[in-house]
Structures are given as C-alpha cells and as structure tokens.
C-alpha cells in the first residue's frame, strides 16, 4: 500500500509541475490581436510551407508534442474528423512538432491524416510561438493552438489543451469569431 500511495504522490506532483511549467513557459506566446509570426517549415511531403501561403484563410496552427503518442493521435484524428467543417469555414489545419518529415509522413499514412504536419526540427517556430517544453531532458512542442484570421492576426489562443475535445472548441470559436466579423 505504501508503494502505491508513494507512486500516486509522485505522479500527482509531476502532473502539477508540468502544468505549472507549461503555463509559465507560455507567457510570451503571441497575444490575441498580434500579427502571427510567419515561418517556413517542411511538411510531411518534404515541401516548404509558410504561414503566408494561407493568407485569406483562417489557420488553426496547433503545436503537439510527438507523433504516434496517444493524446497527439486523438487530437489529430479529431481535426481530421472535422476537416470538412473547417474547410466550409475557409480554414486550414496545420500541425507543428519537432519530429522530422519522415516521422510526420509515417504518422499521416498510419493515421489517415490529410492536413499538413510541419517539421520544426530546430524548434524555431515552436520557440517563436512560445510553445516549447522539456520532458526527460528532451525538447518537444507544447500542446498549444493559435487561431489565426485571414489577415494573419491571432484571434484566439489555447495554452491548456485537452486533446479529446479540442477540435470542437476550435470549431466553436471559429464559428463565433466568423459570426462576430460578419455582423460588423
């Protein structure tokens, strides 16, 4: 019983520490109303993709820790499931993590993903969006999302993402923001 209790305490402390660490690390993320930092990274097809390529569209720029992990797979599946709804709203999904193009290509093939996954192997874009975390002495992209409008401005930021419901949250925010824009 002692070992089980100790393990629970250790897990709880680590969970709290990671939440505190992620929240603190995200304090310099681009703010709502700011211009989204432009970038160019290679996709799973080894083709250069830039944020400015999507001018005139809404962009769901989501950062995630690692291909093939449970939370990242759930999040990606849900974005894929809802992709037609995003497309109807003139929006694209773009995922970013520190894995290379080959890893992203295998992840897309295995999981049936058709949107762009970008390889931030030098962590430059993740850093620009203050979306880098350290786990077991390795750097990963933190699970953050930025909703960018057709003019390239950040309209919504999520720094605490629950993968299971995130696509629905983003769709709801997109619908609300587009409704507010239409009524102006």
C-alpha positions as CSV (number, residue, x, y, z in Angstrom):
1,X,0.0,0.0,0.0
2,X,2.9,2.4,0.8
3,X,4.4,1.9,-2.7
4,X,1.0,2.6,-4.3
5,X,0.5,5.8,-2.3
6,X,4.0,7.0,-3.0
7,X,3.6,6.4,-6.7
8,X,0.3,8.3,-6.7
9,X,2.0,11.3,-4.9
10,X,4.9,11.3,-7.3
11,X,2.6,11.2,-10.3
12,X,0.5,14.0,-8.8
13,X,3.5,16.2,-8.1
14,X,4.9,15.6,-11.6
15,X,1.5,16.4,-13.2
16,X,1.2,19.7,-11.2
17,X,4.8,20.6,-12.0
18,X,4.3,20.0,-15.7
19,X,1.1,22.2,-15.7
20,X,2.9,25.0,-13.8
21,X,5.9,24.7,-16.1
22,X,3.8,24.8,-19.3
23,X,1.7,27.7,-18.0
24,X,4.8,29.7,-17.1
25,X,6.6,28.8,-20.4
26,X,3.6,30.0,-22.4
27,X,3.6,33.6,-21.0
28,X,5.3,35.1,-24.1
29,X,3.0,33.4,-26.7
30,X,1.7,35.7,-29.4
31,X,-1.3,37.5,-28.0
32,X,-4.8,37.9,-29.4
33,X,-4.7,40.8,-31.9
34,X,-0.9,40.4,-32.6
35,X,0.4,39.5,-36.0
36,X,1.1,35.8,-36.1
37,X,4.9,35.2,-36.6
38,X,5.5,34.0,-40.2
39,X,7.5,30.8,-40.7
40,X,8.5,28.3,-43.4
41,X,8.9,24.6,-42.5
42,X,8.8,21.4,-44.4
43,X,5.7,19.3,-44.5
44,X,5.3,15.5,-44.4
45,X,5.7,15.7,-48.2
46,X,9.1,17.4,-47.7
47,X,7.7,20.6,-49.3
48,X,8.2,24.1,-47.8
49,X,5.0,25.5,-46.3
50,X,4.8,29.1,-45.0
51,X,2.2,30.7,-42.9
52,X,1.8,33.5,-45.5
53,X,0.8,30.7,-48.1
54,X,-2.6,30.7,-46.3
55,X,-3.3,34.5,-46.5
56,X,-7.1,34.9,-47.0
57,X,-7.8,31.8,-45.0
58,X,-8.3,31.1,-41.3
59,X,-5.4,29.0,-39.9
60,X,-5.7,26.5,-37.0
61,X,-2.0,26.4,-36.1
62,X,-1.6,23.6,-33.5
63,X,1.5,22.5,-31.8
64,X,1.8,19.0,-30.4
65,X,4.5,17.0,-28.6
66,X,5.0,13.9,-30.6
67,X,3.8,11.7,-33.5
68,X,2.2,8.4,-32.5
69,X,1.5,9.2,-28.9
70,X,-2.0,8.7,-27.5
71,X,-3.0,12.3,-26.9
72,X,-1.5,13.6,-30.1
73,X,-3.2,10.8,-32.1
74,X,-6.6,11.6,-30.6
75,X,-6.1,15.3,-31.3
76,X,-5.1,14.7,-34.9
77,X,-7.9,12.2,-35.5
78,X,-10.5,14.8,-34.3
79,X,-9.1,17.5,-36.5
80,X,-9.2,15.0,-39.4
81,X,-12.8,14.0,-38.5
82,X,-13.9,17.7,-38.5
83,X,-11.8,18.7,-41.6
84,X,-14.8,19.2,-43.9
85,X,-16.4,21.6,-41.3
86,X,-13.1,23.6,-41.2
87,X,-12.9,23.7,-45.0
88,X,-16.6,25.0,-45.1
89,X,-15.4,27.8,-42.8
90,X,-12.4,28.7,-45.1
91,X,-10.0,27.3,-42.5
92,X,-7.0,25.0,-42.8
93,X,-5.4,22.8,-40.1
94,X,-1.6,23.0,-39.7
95,X,0.1,20.8,-37.1
96,X,3.7,21.5,-35.9
97,X,6.0,19.4,-33.8
98,X,9.8,18.8,-33.5
99,X,9.7,15.4,-35.4
100,X,11.1,15.3,-38.9
101,X,9.3,15.0,-42.2
102,X,9.7,11.2,-42.3
103,X,8.1,10.8,-38.9
104,X,5.2,13.1,-40.0
105,X,4.8,11.2,-43.2
106,X,4.5,7.8,-41.4
107,X,2.1,9.3,-38.9
108,X,-0.1,10.7,-41.6
109,X,-0.1,7.4,-43.5
110,X,-0.8,5.3,-40.5
111,X,-3.5,7.6,-39.1
112,X,-5.1,8.7,-42.4
113,X,-4.3,12.4,-41.9
114,X,-4.6,14.6,-44.9
115,X,-3.7,18.1,-43.5
116,X,-0.2,19.5,-43.2
117,X,2.1,18.4,-40.4
118,X,5.2,20.6,-40.3
119,X,8.7,19.5,-39.1
120,X,10.1,22.1,-36.6
121,X,13.3,20.1,-36.0
122,X,15.3,23.1,-34.8
123,X,12.4,24.2,-32.6
124,X,12.5,27.7,-34.1
125,X,8.8,28.1,-34.8
126,X,7.8,26.4,-31.5
127,X,10.1,29.0,-29.8
128,X,8.6,31.9,-31.8
129,X,5.1,30.8,-30.5
130,X,6.5,30.1,-27.0
131,X,5.4,26.5,-27.4
132,X,8.5,24.6,-26.3
133,X,8.6,22.3,-23.4
134,X,11.2,20.0,-21.9
135,X,10.4,16.4,-20.9
136,X,13.1,13.9,-19.8
137,X,15.8,16.4,-21.0
138,X,14.4,16.4,-24.5
139,X,12.7,19.4,-26.2
140,X,9.2,19.0,-27.6
141,X,6.5,21.3,-28.9
142,X,4.0,22.1,-26.2
143,X,0.3,21.4,-26.8
144,X,-0.8,24.9,-27.8
145,X,-3.1,26.2,-30.5
146,X,-3.4,29.6,-32.3
147,X,-6.4,30.5,-34.4
148,X,-5.2,33.0,-37.0
149,X,-7.5,35.1,-39.1
150,X,-7.3,35.6,-42.9
151,X,-5.3,38.8,-42.4
152,X,-2.6,36.9,-40.3
153,X,-3.7,38.1,-36.8
154,X,-4.0,35.9,-33.8
155,X,-7.7,35.7,-32.8
156,X,-7.7,33.0,-30.2
157,X,-5.0,31.2,-28.1
158,X,-5.3,27.9,-26.3
159,X,-2.4,27.2,-23.9
160,X,-4.2,24.4,-22.0
161,X,-5.5,21.9,-24.5
162,X,-7.4,18.7,-23.8
163,X,-7.0,16.6,-27.0
164,X,-10.3,14.8,-26.8
165,X,-12.5,18.0,-27.1
166,X,-10.1,20.4,-28.7
167,X,-11.3,20.3,-32.3
168,X,-14.8,21.0,-31.1
169,X,-13.6,24.0,-29.0
170,X,-11.7,25.4,-32.0
171,X,-14.7,25.0,-34.3
172,X,-17.0,26.7,-31.8
173,X,-14.5,29.6,-31.5
174,X,-14.1,29.9,-35.3
175,X,-17.9,29.9,-35.7
176,X,-18.2,32.6,-33.1
177,X,-15.4,34.8,-34.5
178,X,-16.8,34.5,-38.0
179,X,-20.2,35.4,-36.8
180,X,-18.8,38.5,-35.0
181,X,-16.9,39.5,-38.1
182,X,-20.0,39.1,-40.3
183,X,-22.1,41.3,-38.1
184,X,-19.7,44.2,-38.2
